């Protein structure tokens, strides 16, 4: 797997999370507050600047009411 593929995957995940946040009308600050993650982490995740760790991903999914198990069915 090359870096281009990984970057594309990161962008898809970031876009998915951002879209869901906007659908719910939540701010990035709200997500940060509810997850206990830093605002900068949420911003960078939505910009696809880095890979979220699994714990971070699950925390964000919980706040966004995403059943992360169903994403991969």
LOLOSE-22844 format. One record per residue (C-alpha): residue number from 0; residue in one letter; x, y, z. Coordinates in steps of 0.001 Angstrom, whole numbers, plus 524288, in hexadecimal, padded with zeros to 5 digits. Layout:
# residues N
NUM / a / X / Y / Z
...
This chain:
# residues 73
0 / x / 80000 / 80000 / 80000
1 / x / 80596 / 80D20 / 7FC68
2 / x / 804C5 / 81A76 / 802D6
3 / x / 7FB23 / 81F62 / 7F89A
4 / x / 7F16B / 814AA / 7FC31
5 / x / 7F2EB / 81765 / 80AA4
6 / x / 7F10F / 825FA / 8089D
7 / x / 7E4AD / 8236C / 800DB
8 / x / 7DF6D / 81A8E / 80BA2
9 / x / 7E254 / 824F5 / 815D6
10 / x / 7DAFB / 82F16 / 80DC6
11 / x / 7CF26 / 82636 / 80C56
12 / x / 7CE81 / 823A8 / 81AF4
13 / x / 7D085 / 83207 / 81E1A
14 / x / 7C5E0 / 8361F / 8149E
15 / x / 7BC80 / 82C0B / 81A1C
16 / x / 7BE74 / 830C1 / 82808
17 / x / 7BD66 / 83F10 / 82447
18 / x / 7B112 / 83CD3 / 81C54
19 / x / 7AA9E / 835B6 / 8279D
20 / x / 7AE82 / 84075 / 83122
21 / x / 7A889 / 84AB4 / 8284A
22 / x / 79C20 / 8429B / 82673
23 / x / 79A5D / 84299 / 83521
24 / x / 79D61 / 8511D / 83618
25 / x / 7A8CA / 84F01 / 83F4E
26 / x / 7B4A1 / 857C3 / 83FE2
27 / x / 7C269 / 852A1 / 84073
28 / x / 7C354 / 8585E / 84E18
29 / x / 7B763 / 8507D / 85238
30 / x / 7BD8E / 843E0 / 84D4D
31 / x / 7CA1B / 84721 / 8547E
32 / x / 7C2C0 / 849E7 / 8610E
33 / x / 7BA8C / 83D86 / 86078
34 / x / 7C5E8 / 83491 / 85CFD
35 / x / 7D003 / 83AB1 / 865DA
36 / x / 7D8E8 / 83C4E / 85A19
37 / x / 7DF74 / 8491B / 856D3
38 / x / 7D912 / 85243 / 84D21
39 / x / 7E572 / 851D5 / 844F7
40 / x / 7E425 / 84306 / 84422
41 / x / 7D65E / 84441 / 83EAC
42 / x / 7DA81 / 84EBA / 834FC
43 / x / 7E62E / 846D6 / 8304D
44 / x / 7DE0D / 83A75 / 82F3E
45 / x / 7D426 / 84158 / 82690
46 / x / 7DF23 / 846CF / 81E43
47 / x / 7E4B6 / 83914 / 81CB0
48 / x / 7F19F / 83DBA / 82251
49 / x / 7F400 / 8313B / 829F1
50 / x / 7EE4E / 823FE / 82D2D
51 / x / 7E53A / 8238A / 838B8
52 / x / 7E86E / 8191C / 84289
53 / x / 7DDFE / 80ED6 / 84485
54 / x / 7DA32 / 81473 / 851CB
55 / x / 7D8B9 / 82209 / 84BF4
56 / x / 7D0DB / 81CBA / 84090
57 / x / 7C77A / 81552 / 84976
58 / x / 7C5B1 / 82124 / 85275
59 / x / 7C24A / 829BF / 846D9
60 / x / 7B933 / 81F7F / 8411C
61 / x / 7B1F4 / 81E90 / 84E0D
62 / x / 7AF8A / 82D36 / 84E83
63 / x / 7AB88 / 82D60 / 8402B
64 / x / 7A239 / 821ED / 8427E
65 / x / 7A971 / 8197E / 838B9
66 / x / 7A921 / 80AD4 / 83AA0
67 / x / 7B71A / 808B7 / 83634
68 / x / 7B4C0 / 7FA09 / 83571
69 / x / 7AAF0 / 7FBFB / 82A6B
70 / x / 7B457 / 80454 / 82265
71 / x / 7BBFF / 7F84B / 81EF9
72 / x / 7B0E0 / 7EED6 / 81C21
